[in-house]
Structures are given as structure tokens and as C-alpha cells.
Amino acid sequence: MTTVAPDLVATEPGGSSLTDQPRLDPLHVIGAALQVVAVAGTLAVAVALVVGYRPVVLTTSSMAPTAPAGSLLIVESQPAETVEVGDMVVMARANGTLVTHRVIALNTAGPNIAAITKGDANPIPDSQPYVLSDDQYVVRYVVPAAGRVLAPLLGPGVAFGLLVAIVLAMALLIIGWVKPRSLMGRKNQMGAGADSST
């Protein structure tokens, strides 16, 4: 049997040995980390919805090489007067199709702001100016190839539902970590009380 000399055991002022101090539970550390990620992700999605960010899949190669066909575009809604030359804008044509081209000139002479647009890969500008709307979608981020994977999830009404589902999933994740841990703490307290009464 091995013994330890009393003067070699570190103690705190209260008299408890350092060996008696609680150790970090890896599961609790992972749980806390997941909580932080879940809260941050929930806030990020909520902010994205509020400020008008939306996902759009680019189906043509007119904006290559900056945005090849199949890219996922993250677009932001903003007023027409804030659009600048060089911005990539998402335009709705008369037939309902969406076209993403770059603004190469702006005409502010009339009551509305009209943009002269051109695809980066196209040799000439678009034949007709595009009147910018008060909630004009402007491309903020381009993720090449991601649109091919996410296209089935980004149909009409599906994208918003997907983002809501992410928010709910993260909220459930937070609740799932908070409630069991709080219940576990209560059980531990009850167990400690029972042990001290015997």
C-alpha cells in the first residue's frame, strides 16, 4: 500500500484537498460549446431574415467566372438609390424569370433609377435598361457550386421554411441542453440531501 505524506498534499484555505475539487465534464464542455454555436447561429439566421438576405441559385453562365452556373448567391434587399455601378443585381424580367447581371451604368435623370446591366461573360450590355425597385436585391456573397446541391431546397416558399426550420432546430438544441442539465442538478442536490440525512 502506498501512502502520501500529509505535508505533500496541497490544500486550500478551507481545508479541502485539491484532489477533491470537481473536474470538468467533457460532455458539459461540449454542451456549453453547442449552446454558444446554437445561439450564435439562431441570431445570425434571425438577423439575416430581418435585414432581407435571401439565397438565389444562379442557373446560367452569364456571370462567369465571378459567379459560374450553379453558384449560390446570397442577396440583400436594399433601396434603389443605394445601388452602385459594379454591383451585381437580381432582376425580374416581364416573363417572371430572374436574371443576375452587373450594373455598368446608372441613369438617375427620370423619376426612377434605371440601371444599364451586362453579364460579365456577355460581349454586349443588355438590350433594355432595368428600373431598380425600392427593395432591389443586390448580391453580397457568391458560393460557387453550392447552388447545385441546394437548388431542390430553394424552390418557391421552401427557402424561408428551411431557414425557419434551422431556427427551430437550434432553439430545440438549446432547450435540450439546458433542461436536462438543470434537472440533473436538482437530482444531484436531492441525492446529496438524502446522503447527508443518513
N, CA, C and O of each residue as an XYZ file, in Angstrom:
792
protein
N       0.853     -1.195      0.000
C       0.000      0.000      0.000
C       0.882      1.236      0.000
O       1.888      1.289      0.707
N       0.505      2.231     -0.794
C       1.283      3.467     -0.900
C       0.597      4.561     -0.101
O      -0.613      4.754     -0.218
N       1.359      5.272      0.704
C       0.809      6.375      1.485
C       1.445      7.669      1.038
O       2.552      7.687      0.500
N       0.722      8.761      1.271
C       1.202     10.091      0.904
C       1.357     10.904      2.165
O       0.444     10.960      2.989
N       2.496     11.531      2.324
C       2.731     12.346      3.497
C       1.781     13.520      3.512
O       1.557     14.154      2.481
N       1.205     13.825      4.702
C       0.209     14.915      4.771
C       0.738     16.234      4.265
O      -0.021     17.010      3.685
N       2.025     16.520      4.465
C       2.536     17.824      4.045
C       2.782     17.921      2.565
O       3.145     18.988      2.069
N       2.588     16.800      1.820
C       2.768     16.828      0.374
C       1.441     16.969     -0.374
O       1.429     17.076     -1.600
N       0.328     16.968      0.356
C      -0.987     17.095     -0.266
C      -1.402     18.550     -0.216
O      -1.536     19.119      0.868
N      -1.607     19.166     -1.379
C      -1.978     20.580     -1.437
C      -3.407     20.763     -0.975
O      -4.303     20.034     -1.401
N      -3.618     21.716     -0.123
C      -4.954     22.011      0.375
C      -5.242     23.484      0.200
O      -4.331     24.305      0.094
N      -6.539     23.811      0.172
C      -6.973     25.192      0.094
C      -7.215     25.715      1.496
O      -7.275     24.929      2.441
N      -7.358     27.030      1.654
C      -7.562     27.596      2.990
C      -8.700     26.948      3.740
O      -8.639     26.843      4.965
N      -9.748     26.505      3.043
C     -10.877     25.878      3.715
C     -10.576     24.493      4.217
O     -11.377     23.921      4.957
N      -9.445     23.935      3.837
C      -9.072     22.620      4.316
C      -9.318     21.506      3.336
O      -8.946     20.368      3.624
N      -9.924     21.763      2.189
C     -10.208     20.705      1.229
C      -9.009     20.468      0.343
O      -8.303     21.406     -0.027
N      -8.782     19.224      0.006
C      -7.662     18.879     -0.857
C      -7.977     19.239     -2.289
O      -9.128     19.189     -2.721
N      -6.908     19.613     -3.043
C      -7.103     19.919     -4.461
C      -7.598     18.711     -5.223
O      -8.237     18.840     -6.267
N      -7.294     17.519     -4.688
C      -7.764     16.303     -5.364
C      -9.263     16.139     -5.237
O      -9.867     15.359     -5.974
N      -9.893     16.890     -4.279
C     -11.339     16.795     -4.089
C     -12.114     17.776     -4.948
O     -13.344     17.743     -4.974
N     -11.401     18.654     -5.656
C     -12.073     19.668     -6.460
C     -12.755     19.013     -7.661
O     -12.220     18.063     -8.233
N     -13.943     19.516     -8.049
C     -14.662     18.925     -9.196
C     -13.879     19.093    -10.489
O     -13.244     20.121    -10.723
N     -13.938     18.077    -11.308
C     -13.268     18.125    -12.598
C     -14.270     18.479    -13.689
O     -15.465     18.214    -13.564
N     -13.765     19.078    -14.753
C     -14.620     19.439    -15.871
C     -15.106     18.187    -16.584
O     -14.329     17.305    -16.949
N     -16.418     18.141    -16.769
C     -17.007     17.028    -17.506
C     -16.936     17.349    -18.992
O     -17.479     18.368    -19.420
N     -16.277     16.505    -19.796
C     -16.175     16.788    -21.246
C     -17.536     16.982    -21.902
O     -17.677     17.807    -22.805
N     -18.549     16.219    -21.452
C     -19.878     16.361    -22.048
C     -20.470     17.734    -21.754
O     -21.150     18.318    -22.598
N     -20.209     18.251    -20.544
C     -20.708     19.584    -20.217
C     -19.989     20.651    -21.034
O     -20.598     21.634    -21.455
N     -18.696     20.456    -21.255
C     -17.938     21.409    -22.067
C     -18.474     21.415    -23.495
O     -18.671     22.475    -24.088
N     -18.709     20.220    -24.042
C     -19.255     20.117    -25.405
C     -20.644     20.737    -25.455
O     -20.988     21.433    -26.410
N     -21.447     20.477    -24.411
C     -22.787     21.042    -24.364
C     -22.776     22.555    -24.341
O     -23.568     23.204    -25.024
N     -21.863     23.119    -23.545
C     -21.760     24.579    -23.488
C     -21.336     25.153    -24.841
O     -21.846     26.183    -25.280
N     -20.391     24.466    -25.493
C     -19.939     24.923    -26.805
C     -21.078     24.876    -27.819
O     -21.238     25.794    -28.624
N     -21.873     23.801    -27.776
C     -23.012     23.681    -28.694
C     -24.049     24.761    -28.414
O     -24.673     25.284    -29.337
N     -24.230     25.091    -27.143
C     -25.163     26.165    -26.811
C     -24.730     27.478    -27.433
O     -25.540     28.202    -28.011
N     -23.441     27.780    -27.310
C     -22.928     29.024    -27.879
C     -23.127     29.041    -29.394
O     -23.566     30.042    -29.960
N     -22.799     27.925    -30.041
C     -22.952     27.835    -31.500
C     -24.418     27.962    -31.892
O     -24.753     28.639    -32.864
N     -25.294     27.302    -31.122
C     -26.724     27.342    -31.436
C     -27.280     28.751    -31.299
O     -28.030     29.214    -32.158
N     -26.910     29.436    -30.211
C     -27.387     30.804    -30.010
C     -26.873     31.718    -31.114
O     -27.626     32.511    -31.679
N     -25.575     31.600    -31.419
C     -24.989     32.444    -32.464
C     -25.646     32.168    -33.814
O     -25.956     33.097    -34.560
N     -25.858     30.886    -34.126
C     -26.495     30.538    -35.396
C     -27.926     31.030    -35.484
O     -28.362     31.519    -36.526
N     -28.665     30.896    -34.371
C     -30.045     31.370    -34.351
C     -30.108     32.873    -34.573
O     -30.926     33.363    -35.352
N     -29.236     33.601    -33.882
C     -29.209     35.053    -34.043
C     -28.814     35.435    -35.472
O     -29.370     36.372    -36.046
N     -27.853     34.703    -36.041
C     -27.402     35.007    -37.398
C     -28.532     34.812    -38.406
O     -28.734     35.644    -39.290
N     -29.275     33.696    -38.265
C     -30.389     33.435    -39.186
C     -31.485     34.475    -38.998
O     -32.050     34.974    -39.971
N     -31.787     34.803    -37.732
C     -32.832     35.787    -37.463
C     -32.467     37.146    -38.050
O     -33.302     37.806    -38.670
N     -31.218     37.561    -37.854
C     -30.757     38.843    -38.401
C     -30.820     38.818    -39.925
O     -31.227     39.799    -40.548
N     -30.414     37.687    -40.531
C     -30.445     37.571    -41.989
C     -31.860     37.746    -42.528
O     -32.064     38.404    -43.549
N     -32.845     37.152    -41.833
C     -34.227     37.285    -42.275
C     -34.715     38.723    -42.130
O     -35.425     39.238    -42.995
N     -34.330     39.362    -41.034
C     -34.805     40.716    -40.773
C     -34.236     41.704    -41.783
O     -34.963     42.551    -42.301
N     -32.952     41.602    -42.063
C     -32.321     42.585    -42.947
C     -32.536     42.285    -44.422
O     -32.159     43.092    -45.272
N     -33.131     41.150    -44.744
C     -33.502     40.889    -46.125
C     -32.573     40.008    -46.927
O     -32.647     40.015    -48.156
N     -31.697     39.246    -46.283
C     -30.837     38.325    -47.023
C     -31.649     37.132    -47.508
O     -32.494     36.603    -46.786
N     -31.380     36.718    -48.741
C     -32.079     35.570    -49.320
C     -31.107     34.768    -50.189
O     -30.175     35.338    -50.755
N     -31.313     33.452    -50.301
C     -30.479     32.639    -51.193
C     -31.085     32.573    -52.595
O     -32.299     32.437    -52.748
N     -30.234     32.669    -53.611
C     -30.660     32.551    -55.011
C     -29.663     31.658    -55.728
O     -28.453     31.796    -55.552
N     -30.180     30.736    -56.542
C     -29.314     29.840    -57.318
C     -29.153     30.395    -58.733
O     -30.135     30.675    -59.420
N     -27.906     30.548    -59.151
C     -27.617     31.044    -60.494
C     -27.595     29.868    -61.471
O     -26.823     28.925    -61.297
N     -28.437     29.927    -62.487
C     -28.589     28.786    -63.397
C     -27.888     28.966    -64.735
O     -27.801     28.014    -65.510
N     -27.382     30.169    -65.028
C     -26.693     30.399    -66.300
C     -25.244     30.786    -66.040
O     -24.837     31.025    -64.903
N     -24.475     30.842    -67.125
C     -23.048     31.157    -67.006
C     -22.734     32.593    -67.440
O     -21.581     32.909    -67.736
N     -23.743     33.456    -67.480
C     -23.514     34.826    -67.970
C     -22.655     35.653    -67.025
O     -22.112     36.680    -67.433
N     -22.517     35.227    -65.766
C     -21.699     35.975    -64.808
C     -20.376     35.282    -64.515
O     -19.675     35.661    -63.577
N     -20.028     34.274    -65.304
C     -18.728     33.612    -65.125
C     -17.609     34.575    -65.545
O     -17.828     35.413    -66.420
N     -16.447     34.476    -64.959
C     -16.037     33.491    -63.953
C     -16.318     33.897    -62.518
O     -16.088     33.110    -61.600
N     -16.823     35.141    -62.300
C     -17.100     35.581    -60.928
C     -18.130     34.684    -60.262
O     -17.961     34.284    -59.110
N     -19.192     34.370    -60.984
C     -20.258     33.523    -60.463
C     -20.650     32.519    -61.542
O     -21.526     32.804    -62.359
N     -20.011     31.346    -61.556
C     -20.336     30.329    -62.568
C     -21.749     29.786    -62.370
O     -22.351     29.955    -61.310
N     -22.258     29.142    -63.391
C     -23.564     28.496    -63.283
C     -23.534     27.482    -62.130
O     -22.562     26.749    -61.950
N     -24.623     27.464    -61.360
C     -24.679     26.575    -60.208
C     -24.211     27.218    -58.920
O     -24.193     26.568    -57.875
N     -23.827     28.496    -58.978
C     -23.395     29.192    -57.764
C     -24.589     29.522    -56.887
O     -25.707     29.710    -57.366
N     -24.324     29.586    -55.596
C     -25.330     30.063    -54.647
C     -25.043     31.529    -54.365
O     -23.946     31.880    -53.932
N     -26.026     32.382    -54.610
C     -25.887     33.808    -54.366
C     -26.635     34.174    -53.089
O     -27.790     33.791    -52.906
N     -25.970     34.914    -52.213
C     -26.628     35.462    -51.034
C     -26.910     36.926    -51.345
O     -25.991     37.731    -51.495
N     -28.198     37.258    -51.439
C     -28.577     38.598    -51.872
C     -29.225     39.360    -50.727
O     -29.813     38.774    -49.818
N     -29.103     40.681    -50.795
C     -29.659     41.567    -49.773
C     -30.593     42.567    -50.422
O     -30.284     43.129    -51.473
N     -31.734     42.785    -49.793
C     -32.687     43.772    -50.281
C     -32.280     45.159    -49.797
O     -32.024     45.364    -48.610
N     -32.223     46.111    -50.732
C     -31.846     47.469    -50.357
C     -32.514     48.467    -51.287
O     -32.937     48.096    -52.382
N     -32.619     49.735    -50.873
C     -33.270     50.751    -51.707
C     -32.512     50.989    -53.011
O     -31.300     50.785    -53.086
N     -33.243     51.420    -54.031
C     -32.647     51.630    -55.355
C     -31.539     52.668    -55.324
O     -30.545     52.527    -56.036
N     -31.692     53.702    -54.517
C     -30.698     54.780    -54.516
C     -29.357     54.366    -53.927
O     -28.374     55.095    -54.060
N     -29.303     53.208    -53.279
C     -28.032     52.749    -52.702
C     -27.262     51.823    -53.638
O     -26.123     51.456    -53.347
N     -27.876     51.441    -54.763
C     -27.196     50.575    -55.728
C     -26.110     51.372    -56.439
O     -26.327     52.523    -56.817
N     -24.956     50.767    -56.620
C     -23.828     51.444    -57.233
C     -23.357     50.704    -58.485
O     -23.633     49.517    -58.662
N     -22.644     51.428    -59.346
C     -22.027     50.796    -60.517
C     -21.032     49.742    -60.030
O     -20.223     49.998    -59.138
N     -21.107     48.558    -60.630
C     -20.258     47.448    -60.199
C     -20.997     46.416    -59.385
O     -20.529     45.287    -59.240
N     -22.170     46.793    -58.838
C     -22.967     45.834    -58.071
C     -23.571     44.781    -58.998
O     -23.894     45.057    -60.154
N     -23.715     43.574    -58.466
C     -24.470     42.529    -59.150
C     -25.890     42.557    -58.616
O     -26.105     42.446    -57.409
N     -26.861     42.706    -59.509
C     -28.256     42.812    -59.086
C     -29.076     41.668    -59.670
O     -28.793     41.167    -60.758
N     -30.098     41.271    -58.922
C     -31.033     40.245    -59.386
C     -32.264     40.960    -59.918
O     -32.936     41.679    -59.179
N     -32.561     40.765    -61.203
C     -33.653     41.470    -61.867
C     -34.749     40.492    -62.261
O     -34.470     39.377    -62.703
N     -35.999     40.919    -62.098
C     -37.146     40.116    -62.514
C     -37.621     40.610    -63.875
O     -38.060     41.752    -64.014
N     -37.529     39.746    -64.868
C     -37.980     40.108    -66.210
C     -39.499     40.048    -66.285
O     -40.159     39.573    -65.361
N     -40.053     40.539    -67.404
C     -41.504     40.585    -67.582
C     -42.121     39.193    -67.541
O     -43.261     39.030    -67.106
N     -41.369     38.186    -67.996
C     -41.905     36.826    -68.014
C     -41.727     36.106    -66.668
O     -42.056     34.927    -66.540
N     -41.202     36.833    -65.667
C     -41.068     36.246    -64.340
C     -39.726     35.615    -64.045
O     -39.452     35.253    -62.901
N     -38.883     35.474    -65.058
C     -37.576     34.871    -64.826
C     -36.637     35.859    -64.131
O     -36.745     37.071    -64.314
N     -35.718     35.319    -63.332
C     -34.732     36.143    -62.638
C     -33.426     36.138    -63.404
O     -32.950     35.090    -63.841
N     -32.853     37.315    -63.562
C     -31.587     37.470    -64.257
C     -30.630     38.221    -63.333
O     -30.987     39.249    -62.759
N     -29.415     37.698    -63.197
C     -28.404     38.345    -62.365
C     -27.293     38.873    -63.255
O     -26.546     38.099    -63.854
N     -27.185     40.205    -63.341
C     -26.146     40.846    -64.141
C     -25.525     41.984    -63.334
O     -26.026     42.361    -62.275
N     -24.431     42.520    -63.855
C     -23.718     43.585    -63.165
C     -24.156     44.966    -63.696
O     -24.385     45.148    -64.892
N     -24.260     45.913    -62.778
C     -24.605     47.286    -63.153
C     -23.354     47.963    -63.718
O     -22.329     48.046    -63.042
N     -23.445     48.449    -64.963
C     -22.294     49.124    -65.573
C     -22.532     50.634    -65.720
O     -21.604     51.392    -66.003
N     -23.796     51.060    -65.523
C     -24.107     52.494    -65.572
C     -25.470     52.706    -64.927
O     -26.299     51.797    -64.886
N     -25.691     53.925    -64.421
C     -26.962     54.269    -63.788
C     -27.512     55.547    -64.411
O     -26.774     56.501    -64.658
N     -28.820     55.551    -64.660
C     -29.494     56.726    -65.191
C     -30.466     57.232    -64.127
O     -31.482     56.598    -63.845
N     -30.140     58.376    -63.545
C     -30.969     58.929    -62.468
C     -31.743     60.166    -62.916
O     -32.262     60.907    -62.081
N     -31.823     60.393    -64.215
C     -32.471     61.608    -64.720
C     -33.982     61.574    -64.548
O     -34.587     62.615    -64.290
N     -34.600     60.429    -64.680
C     -36.045     60.317    -64.599
C     -36.535     60.134    -63.173
O     -35.763     60.239    -62.219
N     -37.835     59.856    -63.037
C     -38.404     59.659    -61.695
C     -37.897     58.386    -61.027
O     -37.887     58.279    -59.801
N     -37.477     57.426    -61.842
C     -36.953     56.170    -61.313
C     -35.478     56.020    -61.701
O     -35.004     56.647    -62.648
N     -34.779     55.190    -60.962
C     -33.371     54.912    -61.259
C     -33.302     53.705    -62.184
O     -33.757     52.615    -61.835
N     -32.729     53.908    -63.365
C     -32.599     52.818    -64.332
C     -31.137     52.388    -64.412
O     -30.230     53.219    -64.442
N     -30.931     51.082    -64.445
C     -29.575     50.532    -64.493
C     -29.300     49.925    -65.861
O     -30.125     49.192    -66.408
N     -28.138     50.238    -66.401
C     -27.652     49.548    -67.597
C     -26.845     48.356    -67.083
O     -25.889     48.526    -66.327
N     -27.231     47.167    -67.492
C     -26.625     45.953    -66.932
C     -25.985     45.106    -68.024
O     -26.288     45.238    -69.210
N     -25.092     44.234    -67.579
C     -24.377     43.359    -68.520
C     -23.848     42.145    -67.755
O     -23.362     42.266    -66.631
N     -23.950     41.000    -68.371
C     -23.332     39.816    -67.801
C     -21.828     39.868    -68.015
O     -21.375     40.274    -69.085
N     -21.055     39.472    -67.036
C     -19.593     39.531    -67.164
C     -19.097     38.740    -68.373
O     -18.112     39.119    -69.007
N     -19.780     37.643    -68.688
C     -19.346     36.797    -69.802
C     -19.995     37.185    -71.125
O     -19.669     36.608    -72.162
N     -20.911     38.157    -71.105
C     -21.587     38.569    -72.338
C     -20.787     39.660    -73.060
O     -20.185     40.512    -72.407
N     -20.773     39.644    -74.380
C     -19.974     40.632    -75.120
C     -20.584     42.021    -75.136
O     -19.857     43.003    -75.281
N     -21.898     42.132    -74.991
C     -22.562     43.434    -75.064
C     -23.523     43.592    -73.886
O     -23.941     42.598    -73.293
N     -23.880     44.848    -73.537
C     -24.843     45.082    -72.449
C     -26.231     44.555    -72.811
O     -26.516     44.232    -73.964
N     -27.083     44.480    -71.787
C     -28.467     44.064    -72.017
C     -29.177     45.093    -72.884
O     -28.867     46.283    -72.832
N     -30.135     44.625    -73.682
C     -30.783     45.491    -74.669
C     -31.647     46.574    -74.034
O     -31.801     47.652    -74.609
N     -32.214     46.308    -72.859
C     -33.095     47.276    -72.217
C     -32.582     47.629    -70.824
O     -32.099     46.757    -70.100
N     -32.686     48.931    -70.438
C     -32.351     49.296    -69.057
C     -33.313     48.611    -68.087
O     -34.426     48.233    -68.451
N     -32.865     48.467    -66.876
C     -33.696     47.842    -65.852
C     -33.992     48.881    -64.771
O     -33.077     49.476    -64.201
N     -35.279     49.090    -64.499
C     -35.682     50.040    -63.472
C     -35.531     49.374    -62.107
O     -36.177     48.365    -61.823
N     -34.680     49.943    -61.275
C     -34.437     49.375    -59.956
C     -35.639     49.601    -59.051
O     -36.301     50.636    -59.126
N     -35.912     48.623    -58.195
C     -37.046     48.714    -57.279
C     -36.598     49.247    -55.929
O     -35.403     49.352    -55.655
N     -37.565     49.579    -55.093
C     -37.253     50.101    -53.765
C     -36.719     49.017    -52.832
O     -36.129     49.312    -51.793
N     -36.933     47.770    -53.213
C     -36.371     46.653    -52.445
C     -35.538     45.772    -53.381
O     -35.776     44.572    -53.523
N     -34.571     46.405    -54.001
C     -33.753     45.753    -55.016
C     -32.797     44.739    -54.388
O     -32.117     45.047    -53.410
N     -32.746     43.533    -54.949
C     -31.823     42.512    -54.461
C     -30.439     42.716    -55.081
O     -30.288     42.761    -56.301
N     -29.445     42.836    -54.220
C     -28.055     43.016    -54.619
C     -27.248     41.854    -54.064
O     -27.410     41.477    -52.904
N     -26.372     41.283    -54.897
C     -25.575     40.123    -54.483
C     -24.492     40.577    -53.515
O     -23.748     41.519    -53.786
N     -24.418     39.883    -52.373
C     -23.396     40.184    -51.375
C     -22.326     39.095    -51.301
O     -21.155     39.394    -51.068
N     -22.712     37.851    -51.496
C     -21.759     36.741    -51.417
C     -22.050     35.748    -52.531
O     -23.202     35.543    -52.915
N     -20.994     35.137    -53.042
C     -21.099     34.112    -54.080
C     -20.408     32.849    -53.581
O     -19.243     32.884    -53.187
N     -21.138     31.725    -53.601
C     -20.571     30.433    -53.198
C     -20.640     29.510    -54.417
O     -21.688     28.920    -54.682
N     -19.540     29.379    -55.158
C     -19.566     28.557    -56.375
C     -19.973     27.117    -56.088
O     -19.566     26.529    -55.086
N     -20.789     26.555    -56.992
C     -21.209     25.144    -56.986
C     -22.204     24.799    -55.891
O     -22.862     23.763    -55.987
N     -22.346     25.613    -54.862
C     -23.250     25.280    -53.763
C     -24.703     25.281    -54.213
O     -25.527     24.563    -53.647
N     -25.022     26.071    -55.216
C     -26.392     26.134    -55.688
C     -26.882     24.826    -56.278
O     -28.071     24.518    -56.197
N     -25.982     24.048    -56.873
C     -26.386     22.763    -57.459
C     -26.899     21.815    -56.384
O     -27.831     21.042    -56.609
N     -26.280     21.887    -55.222
C     -26.674     20.997    -54.124
C     -27.958     21.480    -53.460
O     -28.816     20.675    -53.096
N     -28.090     22.800    -53.303
C     -29.206     23.366    -52.555
C     -30.410     23.710    -53.413
O     -31.457     24.073    -52.878
N     -30.289     23.607    -54.725
C     -31.388     24.003    -55.617
C     -32.718     23.336    -55.264
O     -33.741     24.021    -55.271
N     -32.758     22.021    -54.953
C     -34.052     21.407    -54.622
C     -34.687     21.991    -53.363
O     -35.900     21.890    -53.181
N     -33.882     22.600    -52.494
C     -34.408     23.138    -51.244
C     -34.788     24.607    -51.345
O     -35.320     25.178    -50.393
N     -34.520     25.223    -52.492
C     -34.714     26.659    -52.615
C     -35.825     27.017    -53.589
O     -35.791     28.074    -54.219
N     -36.807     26.135    -53.709
C     -37.954     26.443    -54.548
C     -38.832     27.491    -53.889
O     -38.529     27.946    -52.786
N     -39.936     27.890    -54.561
C     -40.822     28.920    -54.003
C     -41.346     28.518    -52.626
O     -41.966     27.466    -52.471
N     -41.097     29.345    -51.653
C     -41.588     29.106    -50.304
C     -40.748     28.153    -49.491
O     -40.894     28.092    -48.270
N     -39.864     27.401    -50.141
C     -39.092     26.393    -49.414
C     -37.926     27.036    -48.675
O     -37.603     26.633    -47.557
N     -37.292     28.031    -49.288
C     -36.120     28.651    -48.663
C     -36.483     29.259    -47.314
O     -35.767     29.065    -46.332
N     -37.597     29.997    -47.263
C     -37.998     30.599    -45.998
C     -38.316     29.524    -44.970
O     -37.941     29.639    -43.803
N     -39.015     28.471    -45.414
C     -39.327     27.379    -44.495
C     -38.084     26.685    -43.981
O     -38.025     26.269    -42.824
N     -37.083     26.561    -44.854
C     -35.832     25.927    -44.446
C     -35.138     26.762    -43.373
O     -34.640     26.217    -42.388
N     -35.102     28.088    -43.559
C     -34.459     28.944    -42.570
C     -35.214     28.898    -41.242
O     -34.596     28.882    -40.178
N     -36.546     28.877    -41.299
C     -37.337     28.775    -40.072
C     -37.060     27.453    -39.370
O     -36.951     27.402    -38.145
N     -36.946     26.370    -40.164
C     -36.655     25.061    -39.580
C     -35.295     25.064    -38.881
O     -35.136     24.454    -37.823
N     -34.318     25.751    -39.474
C     -32.997     25.838    -38.839
C     -33.097     26.556    -37.502
O     -32.507     26.131    -36.508
N     -33.855     27.657    -37.490
C     -34.023     28.409    -36.238
C     -34.677     27.532    -35.178
O     -34.222     27.505    -34.034
N     -35.745     26.811    -35.542
C     -36.431     25.950    -34.579
C     -35.524     24.831    -34.088
O     -35.524     24.496    -32.903
N     -34.749     24.252    -35.007
C     -33.844     23.172    -34.615
C     -32.802     23.660    -33.626
O     -32.487     22.973    -32.654
N     -32.260     24.862    -33.878
C     -31.268     25.412    -32.954
C     -31.894     25.736    -31.602
O     -31.276     25.524    -30.558
N     -33.134     26.254    -31.625
C     -33.816     26.553    -30.367
C     -34.055     25.272    -29.565
O     -33.870     25.257    -28.348
N     -34.466     24.203    -30.244
C     -34.678     22.926    -29.564
C     -33.365     22.378    -29.016
O     -33.332     21.760    -27.952
N     -32.287     22.615    -29.755
C     -30.974     22.165    -29.281
C     -30.613     22.871    -27.980
O     -30.101     22.249    -27.050
N     -30.883     24.180    -27.921
C     -30.599     24.942    -26.703
C     -31.429     24.397    -25.538
O     -30.907     24.147    -24.452
N     -32.735     24.218    -25.784
C     -33.616     23.718    -24.727
C     -33.189     22.325    -24.286
O     -33.215     21.995    -23.101
N     -32.792     21.510    -25.271
C     -32.383     20.143    -24.966
C     -31.170     20.079    -24.061
O     -31.036     19.148    -23.267
N     -30.279     21.063    -24.172
C     -29.088     21.071    -23.310
C     -29.355     21.739    -21.977
O     -28.785     21.344    -20.960
N     -30.227     22.758    -21.968
C     -30.451     23.490    -20.727
C     -31.297     22.685    -19.757
O     -30.938     22.573    -18.584
N     -32.430     22.112    -20.218
C     -33.347     21.461    -19.310
C     -32.773     20.197    -18.667
O     -32.870     20.049    -17.449
N     -32.174     19.271    -19.446
C     -31.613     18.093    -18.793
C     -30.544     18.446    -17.775
O     -30.463     17.809    -16.725
N     -29.714     19.459    -18.066
C     -28.652     19.817    -17.136
C     -29.237     20.403    -15.855
O     -28.734     20.141    -14.763
N     -30.322     21.213    -15.990
C     -30.930     21.784    -14.795
C     -31.592     20.706    -13.966
O     -31.537     20.736    -12.737
N     -32.237     19.724    -14.656
C     -32.852     18.624    -13.927
C     -31.796     17.764    -13.259
O     -31.995     17.279    -12.145
N     -30.662     17.574    -13.946
C     -29.585     16.781    -13.380
C     -29.057     17.441    -12.111
O     -28.732     16.764    -11.135
N     -28.975     18.778    -12.135
C     -28.501     19.496    -10.963
C     -29.438     19.312     -9.786
O     -28.990     19.157     -8.650
N     -30.756     19.329    -10.052
C     -31.722     19.138     -8.980
C     -31.622     17.734     -8.398
O     -31.686     17.549     -7.183
N     -31.464     16.746     -9.278
C     -31.347     15.372     -8.796
C     -30.106     15.199     -7.942
O     -30.132     14.502     -6.928
N     -29.007     15.844     -8.360
C     -27.780     15.748     -7.583
C     -27.953     16.374     -6.210
O     -27.443     15.849     -5.220
N     -28.685     17.520     -6.138
C     -28.926     18.164     -4.863
C     -29.793     17.290     -3.976
O     -29.547     17.172     -2.776
N     -30.822     16.670     -4.579
C     -31.679     15.795     -3.781
C     -30.909     14.585     -3.276
O     -31.097     14.140     -2.144
N     -30.026     14.052     -4.147
C     -29.222     12.917     -3.733
C     -28.268     13.283     -2.612
O     -28.054     12.496     -1.690
N     -27.692     14.481     -2.689
C     -26.766     14.922     -1.652
C     -27.509     15.106     -0.336
O     -26.985     14.782      0.730
N     -28.748     15.636     -0.414
C     -29.525     15.799      0.802
C     -29.876     14.483      1.441
O     -29.863     14.346      2.665
N     -30.196     13.488      0.585
C     -30.530     12.167      1.115
C     -29.328     11.516      1.771
O     -29.457     10.860      2.804
N     -28.141     11.700      1.164
C     -26.935     11.110      1.730
C     -26.591     11.738      3.083
O     -26.128     11.051      3.993
N     -26.821     13.057      3.209
C     -26.446     13.727      4.438
C     -27.394     13.404      5.571
O     -27.040     13.566      6.739
N     -28.632     12.935      5.238
C     -29.596     12.636      6.281
C     -29.425     11.250      6.872
O     -30.016     10.940      7.907
N     -28.615     10.403      6.223
C     -28.441      9.049      6.719
C     -27.270      8.983      7.686
O     -26.965      7.914      8.214
